[in-house]
């Protein structure tokens, strides 16, 4: 059997790399892959004897020191005490704008989503916002969002300490340059091609002629992920943890 990491393990390990150097990361209640990546980083830091990243997962008992939910999260972010956060959306465009309201002309949207909540605020004050959406399709990555829940850019003269730094999808990893502005494809996940990614993306992005492949995790990293991290993840995301265990059943570790 060929040793390999599953697609979701690649995403989790990529999240851990994107969070390197972060001291406090906050994760939403419906974000198991970002949470797993943060937990993996913490496990790797523990192995190296380095100071461990603090993780705040909304809705978790074990992994959340807030006692008043989102109110404390917003206060903490406004004080500059949260270094990274994850945002997704029903639509994301090439300017880093996020739509969490619905598809079609607002207010008569054909499809409605949960709503903007505190996305715009956190987008402005958290220094490292990572856009994450596992689905990579033209309906998600559009030329222009139908409704701006959280703007990727602000006009000159607007004080803003936060914004998008990367976009991670089920097909690849992109960086975001606010000066250009726009995305650049940094790597493609194994099994995907540049042509496939371009066809599934509704906006233009920069890329090398032959983009690199997203690095696969080594044996030690996968052992931590499949052991300690999955056990920790089960407290907050039992369904996701069970599905990931099923997906990796029989997948050998690298030698």
Beta strands, then each sheet from edge to edge (+ up, - down):
strand 1: 24-27
strand 2: 54-57
strand 3: 84-87
strand 4: 91-93
strand 5: 98-99
strand 6: 102-103
strand 7: 111-112
strand 8: 128-133
strand 9: 141-142
strand 10: 164-169
strand 11: 172-177
strand 12: 182-188
strand 13: 212-213
sheet 1: 2+ 1+ 3+ 8+ 10+ 11- 12+ 13+
sheet 2: 5+ 4- 9-
sheet 3: 6+ 7-
end
